[in-house]
Amino acid sequence: MRKALKEKIFETVSTLRQLFVKLKFSGDQKQSEINKLTKKVSKLETEIQSCREKQAEAHHTTSVVDTTEQRGPRASVHCPTSIGLTQVPAEAGVQTVALPVDNRRRLYASVVKEAKPKRYKMTVRTRGIHQPEDIKQILK
C-alpha cells in the first residue's frame, strides 16, 4: 500500500512539473509575441506621425487635426508604410470628414448617451379618493 501511494505521489508530482514547464513555456512565448507586437505598433505609430507631419507640410498648416477653418482642395501626399500600403488621394466627389479637434476617441456609449433627450416621470396624487382610471380621465 505504501509503495502504491509513493508511486501515485511520484506520478502526480511528475505531472505537475510537466504542467508547470508547459505553462512557463507558453507564458514566455506569449510575452515574446506581446513584445514583438508592441515594437511593431510603436513603429507604425512613428510612421503615422511622420505621415501627418508630411501632410501638414503639404497643406501649410501647423497640425493635421486643425480643421476649424475651411480649406481648398488638398494636395495629395503619398506616405508608404512598412506593411506595403500607401495612402490614396480622395476622389473629387468624396466628402471629407473633419477629425475632432482634441483628437480623442470617444466611447460609443457616450456618443449615443448625448444624442437621447432626457425623459422625466411625474407622479400625480389626488387629495380626494379617486381611482387610477378616473385620474387618467381627468388628466386627458
Buried (B, 14 or more C-beta within 10 A) or exposed (E): EEEEEEEEEEEEEEEEEEEEEEEEEEEEEEEEEEEEEEEEEEEEEEBEEEBBEBBBEEBEBEBBBBBEEEEEEEEEBEBEBEEEEEBEEEEEEEEEEEEEEEEEEEEEEEEEEEEEEEEEEEEEEEEEEBEEEEEEEEEE
